[in-house]
Amino acid sequence: MLAWLKSAKAEYDRFILLDRDGVLNVNRADYVKTLAEVSFYPDALRALALLEQKGVGVILISNQSGINRGLIGWEDFFEIHEAVIGRAEECGGAIQAAFYCPHRPDEKCECRKPSPAMIFAACRFAGIEPGQTFFVGDSATDILAAENAGCRGVRICRADSRGTGALAPVEPSFTTLLDAVLSIYGKNF
C-alpha cells in the first residue's frame, strides 16, 4: 500500500472517502497511464470545493494495478497524483490523504479493494470509525470494500465510466460526485 498524507494529523471533524478514476477523473479501459490522459469531471471539482468549504476532509482510496502491470511508470504515477492534488486546490478543494494499491489482482495482496485495508488505514489517519463515513466509488470492488470495512458505500454510475464488476443495483447511486455529495450531506449543505 502506498500512502500520501498532506500532514501528520488530520484537521477535520468529518471525512469522505473517494475512489479516483471514474469519480474525480474519467476512467479508461486501458488505465490512466500519463498526465495527458487525465480528464477531470467538472462536477467533481465543484464537489471537492464544496466539501472543503463545508469542512469535510477528502481521502482518496484507489487501486492502481497499472503500476505492477508495467503500464504506469513511477514517474508518471507521481505526476498524476500531484496533478490531482494540485487541480483540487486550484478549484478550491483539498485532498488530505491518498491510499493506493499498486498490486495486480493475481498478487493477492492485503490492500487491494475489495479488501478494506486502505479504508481502515484512511480511518486511522482521520481518527474516525469506518461507520462514521461514506466511500464513493464507481465499481463493484469499491462498494464491496465499503461493505467489508463497515462504512456506507455510494456508487457513481457515469454514462462514460468503465466502472467494473457486476453488482446488483446499489442504493444510493448517482450520476455525478456533486449529486452524491449533495445527497449525503443534504441539499442545504
Residue pairs with C-beta under 8 A, 6 or more apart in sequence:
1 99
1 100
1 101
1 109
1 110
1 111
1 117
1 118
1 121
2 99
2 100
2 101
2 102
3 97
3 98
3 99
3 100
3 121
3 125
4 81
4 85
4 97
4 98
4 100
5 96
5 97
5 125
6 94
6 95
6 96
6 97
7 96
10 57
10 96
10 97
10 125
10 126
10 127
11 57
11 96
12 55
12 56
12 57
12 96
12 126
13 55
14 55
14 56
14 57
14 133
15 56
15 57
15 58
15 59
15 96
15 122
15 123
15 126
15 128
15 132
15 133
16 51
16 56
16 57
16 58
16 59
16 133
16 134
16 135
16 136
16 181
16 184
17 59
17 60
17 61
17 119
17 122
17 133
17 134
17 135
17 136
17 151
18 24
18 58
18 59
18 60
18 61
18 135
18 136
18 137
18 177
19 60
19 61
19 62
19 135
19 136
19 137
19 138
19 139
19 142
20 60
20 62
20 84
20 98
21 27
21 28
21 32
21 62
21 138
22 137
22 138
22 139
22 156
22 158
22 161
22 162
22 163
23 41
23 44
23 136
23 137
23 138
23 156
23 177
24 40
24 41
24 44
24 45
24 48
24 60
24 84
24 88
24 177
25 32
25 38
25 39
25 40
25 41
25 44
25 84
26 32
26 39
26 40
26 41
26 160
26 161
27 138
27 161
27 162
27 163
28 37
28 162
29 162
30 71
31 66
31 69
31 71
31 72
32 38
32 66
32 72
32 80
33 66
33 71
33 72
33 76
34 76
34 79
34 80
35 76
35 79
35 80
35 83
38 80
38 83
38 84
40 87
41 158
41 176
41 177
43 176
43 177
43 178
43 179
44 176
44 177
44 178
45 87
45 88
45 91
45 93
46 91
46 178
47 93
47 176
47 177
47 178
47 180
47 181
48 58
48 88
48 91
48 92
48 93
48 94
48 95
49 91
49 92
49 93
50 178
50 181
50 189
51 57
51 58
51 93
51 181
52 58
52 92
52 93
52 94
53 92
54 185
54 189
56 185
57 94
57 96
57 126
58 88
58 93
58 94
58 95
58 96
59 95
59 96
59 97
59 98
59 99
59 122
59 125
59 126
60 84
60 95
60 97
60 98
60 99
60 100
61 98
61 99
61 113
61 118
61 119
61 122
61 135
61 137
61 142
61 145
62 98
62 99
62 100
62 101
63 100
63 101
63 112
63 113
63 141
64 72
64 77
64 100
64 101
64 102
65 101
65 102
65 103
65 104
65 105
65 112
66 72
67 74
67 77
67 102
68 102
68 103
68 104
68 107
69 104
72 80
77 102
81 98
81 100
84 95
84 98
85 95
85 98
88 94
88 95
96 125
96 126
97 122
97 125
97 126
99 111
99 118
99 121
99 122
100 118
101 109
101 111
101 112
101 113
101 118
103 109
103 111
103 112
105 112
109 115
110 117
111 117
111 118
111 121
113 137
113 141
113 142
113 144
113 145
114 140
114 141
114 142
114 144
114 145
114 148
115 145
115 148
116 130
116 145
116 148
116 149
116 150
118 145
119 130
119 135
119 145
119 146
119 148
119 149
119 151
120 130
120 149
123 129
123 130
123 132
123 133
123 149
123 151
126 133
129 150
130 149
130 150
130 151
131 150
131 151
131 152
132 151
133 151
133 152
134 146
134 151
134 152
134 153
134 154
134 184
135 142
135 145
135 146
135 149
135 151
135 152
135 153
135 154
136 142
136 153
136 154
136 155
136 156
136 177
136 180
137 143
137 145
137 146
137 153
137 154
137 155
137 156
137 163
138 155
138 156
138 157
138 158
138 161
138 163
139 163
139 164
139 165
140 163
140 164
140 165
140 166
140 167
141 164
141 165
142 153
142 155
143 153
143 155
143 167
143 170
144 153
145 153
146 152
146 153
146 154
147 153
153 170
154 170
154 172
154 173
154 174
154 180
154 183
154 184
155 163
155 167
155 170
155 172
155 173
155 174
156 163
156 173
156 174
156 175
156 176
156 177
156 180
157 163
157 173
157 174
157 175
158 175
158 176
159 175
172 180
172 183
174 180
174 183
181 189
182 189
